[in-house]
Amino acid sequence: MTAHDGTGHRARLRQRLADGGPDALLDHELIEYLLALAIPRRDTKPLAKQLIAQFGSLGGVLTADWTALARVPGLSDTSIAALKITQAAALRLLKQDMQQRPILSSWQALLDYLRADMAYLSVERVRVLHLNARNMLIRDDHMGDGSIDQAAIYVREVVKRAVELGSTSLILVHNHPSGSPEPSRQDIAVTRQIMEALKPLGISVHDHLIMGTDGHHSMRGMGLL
C-alpha cells in the first residue's frame, strides 16, 4: 500500500470543524477524519464514502455491528474501534441527558437516544424501560433480538421483571430494520397482552415506541393503547 500524505487536507478539515462546529463537515468527511486518526498514512476518503454507501448513512456506519464492519476490506480492529467509540460516546451523552429528568418531561431526549441507539440496527431489538412513581428511569432492559413475532419479548418475563424492580410503569420499545415504524398486528397484540397482565398489579404501560430510519411511531399517539 502506498503511503498517503494527507496532512494538508486533514488540516483543512480540522480547521473547518474548528471554525464551523459540528455541521461544518459532511457525513463522509466525519467518517474520513475518524478513520484518519486510526490510519494516519492513508487516504481514508474512498473508504469513508464506501462505508456510507454500504451502510446507508452516517448513523448506519456508526451503529453497524463489529462483525459487519470487519467484513469491509481495509477496516482493521483499530479503525472499527474508532467508529464504535464514537458511537459509545454519543449514546452516553444522549442517555445521560435522558436520565437526568423524568422521562415524560424529557420525551424528546428519550426519542433522540432511542433513535441513535436502535433506528439503524440490522436486527429487531426489544427493550423495556422501567419507571418509578416519579417517572424516573429505573432500568433500561434489553429483552432480546429477533422479530417480535419470534417471541423476542415474553409477557411473563416483562411482568416478572417489573415486579422485581418495583416498577410503577413501563415504556416498551422496539425497532423495525425495514425502516418503517408502522406497527404490525403482532406488535399491537403483544402490547395489549402485556397491558392486561400488568393491570392487576397496578403497573401501567405509558407507550410502545417503534423506531425506524423513517422516523418513529407511538402506539399511544396513534390511539392504539
PEHU-V17234 format. One record per residue. N is the residue number from 1. SS is DSSP state (2 for helix, 1 for strand, 0 for the rest). PHI is phi in degrees with one decimal (999 if undefined). OMEGA is omega in whole degrees, 0 to 359 (999 if undefined). Layout:
# PEHU-V17234
N;SS;PHI;OMEGA / N;SS;PHI;OMEGA
This chain:
# PEHU-V17234
1;0;999;180 / 2;0;-75.9;178 / 3;0;-65.0;182 / 4;0;-120.4;177 / 5;0;-102.8;181 / 6;0;-103.0;185 / 7;2;-56.3;182 / 8;2;-66.3;180 / 9;2;-63.3;181 / 10;2;-67.4;177 / 11;2;-64.0;179 / 12;2;-67.5;176 / 13;2;-61.8;180 / 14;2;-61.9;181 / 15;2;-68.1;177 / 16;2;-61.3;178 / 17;2;-64.9;180 / 18;2;-64.3;183 / 19;2;-81.5;189 / 20;2;-108.8;179 / 21;2;78.1;188 / 22;2;-58.2;183 / 23;2;-87.0;185 / 24;2;-75.3;182 / 25;0;-109.4;175 / 26;0;-72.0;183 / 27;2;-56.7;182 / 28;2;-68.1;178 / 29;2;-72.3;175 / 30;2;-62.7;178 / 31;2;-64.2;180 / 32;2;-57.1;183 / 33;2;-70.1;177 / 34;2;-58.1;181 / 35;2;-66.4;180 / 36;2;-64.0;177 / 37;2;-67.9;180 / 38;2;-91.6;181 / 39;0;-126.9;190 / 40;0;-66.5;185 / 41;0;-109.5;181 / 42;0;-141.5;173 / 43;0;-73.9;186 / 44;0;-95.3;180 / 45;2;-61.8;179 / 46;2;-58.9;180 / 47;2;-66.8;179 / 48;2;-62.6;179 / 49;2;-66.4;178 / 50;2;-63.0;180 / 51;2;-64.2;178 / 52;2;-61.1;180 / 53;2;-65.1;184 / 54;2;-71.4;185 / 55;2;-101.6;169 / 56;0;93.0;184 / 57;0;-173.6;174 / 58;2;-59.1;179 / 59;2;-60.6;179 / 60;2;-63.8;178 / 61;2;-67.6;185 / 62;2;-69.0;182 / 63;2;-96.1;176 / 64;0;-59.5;182 / 65;0;-75.1;186 / 66;2;-56.9;182 / 67;2;-62.6;180 / 68;2;-64.6;179 / 69;2;-67.1;182 / 70;2;-65.9;178 / 71;0;-81.4;180 / 72;0;-83.1;179 / 73;0;-58.3;178 / 74;0;98.2;178 / 75;0;-96.8;176 / 76;0;-90.7;176 / 77;2;-58.9;180 / 78;2;-65.2;179 / 79;2;-66.3;179 / 80;2;-63.7;179 / 81;2;-60.9;178 / 82;2;-62.6;178 / 83;2;-68.8;185 / 84;2;-73.0;178 / 85;2;-71.1;176 / 86;2;-67.0;176 / 87;2;-60.8;182 / 88;2;-60.8;180 / 89;2;-66.0;180 / 90;2;-63.7;180 / 91;2;-66.5;179 / 92;2;-60.9;180 / 93;2;-64.3;181 / 94;2;-66.7;181 / 95;2;-67.7;179 / 96;2;-61.9;179 / 97;2;-62.8;181 / 98;2;-68.2;187 / 99;2;-78.1;187 / 100;0;-80.6;182 / 101;0;-133.8;174 / 102;0;-53.9;185 / 103;2;-55.9;186 / 104;2;-70.3;177 / 105;2;-101.2;176 / 106;0;-132.4;187 / 107;2;-61.1;181 / 108;2;-65.6;177 / 109;2;-62.7;177 / 110;2;-62.7;181 / 111;2;-62.6;179 / 112;2;-62.2;180 / 113;2;-65.1;182 / 114;2;-66.0;179 / 115;2;-63.7;180 / 116;2;-64.1;186 / 117;2;-85.2;193 / 118;2;-122.9;192 / 119;0;-62.0;186 / 120;0;-101.8;181 / 121;0;-66.8;180 / 122;0;-88.0;175 / 123;0;-123.1;178 / 124;0;-80.7;181 / 125;1;-119.1;179 / 126;1;-115.8;177 / 127;1;-141.1;179 / 128;1;-127.1;177 / 129;1;-97.1;182 / 130;1;-96.3;183 / 131;1;-118.9;176 / 132;0;-94.5;184 / 133;0;-65.6;178 / 134;0;-95.2;181 / 135;0;62.4;173 / 136;0;-89.6;181 / 137;1;-71.0;175 / 138;1;-89.4;185 / 139;1;-153.7;174 / 140;1;-106.9;186 / 141;1;-95.4;172 / 142;1;-85.6;187 / 143;1;-86.6;179 / 144;1;154.1;178 / 145;1;-116.0;183 / 146;0;121.9;185 / 147;0;-63.7;186 / 148;2;-64.9;179 / 149;2;-84.6;172 / 150;2;-103.1;175 / 151;0;63.3;175 / 152;0;-69.0;178 / 153;0;-124.6;181 / 154;0;-109.6;183 / 155;2;-56.5;184 / 156;2;-63.7;180 / 157;2;-70.4;177 / 158;2;-64.1;181 / 159;2;-64.0;180 / 160;2;-58.5;182 / 161;2;-66.9;180 / 162;2;-62.1;178 / 163;2;-67.5;180 / 164;2;-59.5;184 / 165;2;-87.4;184 / 166;0;68.9;182 / 167;0;-66.4;174 / 168;0;-93.4;180 / 169;1;-154.0;182 / 170;1;-133.2;165 / 171;1;-125.4;178 / 172;1;-90.0;182 / 173;1;-142.8;165 / 174;1;-151.2;182 / 175;1;-115.6;174 / 176;0;-115.3;180 / 177;0;-58.5;178 / 178;0;-64.9;181 / 179;0;103.0;180 / 180;0;-84.2;180 / 181;0;-89.9;181 / 182;0;-62.6;181 / 183;0;-70.0;176 / 184;0;-88.2;176 / 185;2;-62.7;178 / 186;2;-68.3;176 / 187;2;-56.6;182 / 188;2;-66.4;182 / 189;2;-62.9;181 / 190;2;-64.0;179 / 191;2;-59.8;181 / 192;2;-68.2;176 / 193;2;-63.4;179 / 194;2;-64.7;179 / 195;2;-60.9;180 / 196;2;-65.9;180 / 197;2;-69.6;183 / 198;2;-85.9;186 / 199;2;-56.1;180 / 200;0;-62.3;181 / 201;0;-90.9;180 / 202;0;73.7;180 / 203;0;-107.8;184 / 204;1;-102.9;174 / 205;1;-109.2;181 / 206;1;-64.7;186 / 207;1;-168.0;167 / 208;1;-126.7;183 / 209;1;-99.9;177 / 210;1;-118.1;184 / 211;1;-104.8;175 / 212;1;-153.4;179 / 213;0;-66.1;178 / 214;0;-86.3;181 / 215;1;132.3;179 / 216;1;-142.8;173 / 217;1;-127.0;173 / 218;1;-107.0;179 / 219;0;-63.4;177 / 220;0;-63.4;181 / 221;0;-65.2;179 / 222;0;-86.1;180 / 223;0;76.6;183 / 224;0;-94.3;179 / 225;0;-112.7;999
